[in-house]
């Protein structure tokens, strides 16, 4: 496991020298975006002033003008920042993946396929839009791993028939070889119902398309997660006391919702994040070590799963 001290040395020796060009580019983009925002704000105010005497509902007019300005700004932002983001990932994220080590390779345009996402059995809902990037593939301590950002969405209709996109999952999607061929499918999900319904939660949990509810003898684990499986005996075999303890410790470390499944011969782990993980922040200095440390920590969340869950011990044999 790489230390913060070794990361700092690597940053100043291998990343920082090449960031001055990116910083100058960031400053130009940031200044241009500020000008764009000011111009759009002025145009919105002028349009509202001129049209408010004509349009009977000024509030609706203000909302429309504001939405139009935000839409234009969003388009300009995407056009200006996309090229910079590509350069940033080449200079920072790819080098961080190399620093973390192993046989890991990075593809900024790659992602975990929708087929693999579906195979995990974690999110059985149909997907209308599936996107992602920042794929990392390779071995960690002899264990085959791959992970990327994933954003799955479903199209829905509101009360007035207006369509909108609802997120199913957004975050880091991780796959590793568990070194065992599973006969059934076992799914471990965040137990949100326990917090709201207490003892009644088991009644609601029993209705699930993922299989039978599995009761385990670790109360802390039961409070945090709900487990479903198509094979009760195998589920209890997989979720040993040591693995349940490791999952609990890992959840406390990342402080995020975890969804885990054991399907085929793989373990699938979905770590929920609300924002994109490896995009540069245009309003912050690219030369800041604190920013690079954040990207390193997110990458480490995925890579260190192997150690935290003892996947490298390979205590089972495939058969």
Buried (B, 14 or more C-beta within 10 A) or exposed (E): EBEEEEBEEBBEEBBBEEBEEBEEBBEEBBEEBEEBBEEBEEBBEEBBEEBBEEEEEEEEBBEBBBEBBEEBBEEBBEEBBEEBBEBBBBBBBBBBBBBBEBEBBBBBEBBBBBEBBBBBBBBEEEBEEBEBBBBBBBBBEEBBBBBBBBBBBBEEEEEEEEEEEEEBBBBBBBBBBBBBEBEBBBBBBBBEBBEEEEEEBBEEBEEBEBBBBBEBEBEEBBEBBBBBBBBBEBBBEBBEEEBBEBBBEBBEEBEBBBBBBBBBBBBBBBBBBEEBBBBBEBEEBBBBBEBBBBBBEBBBBBBBBBBBBEBBEBEEEEE
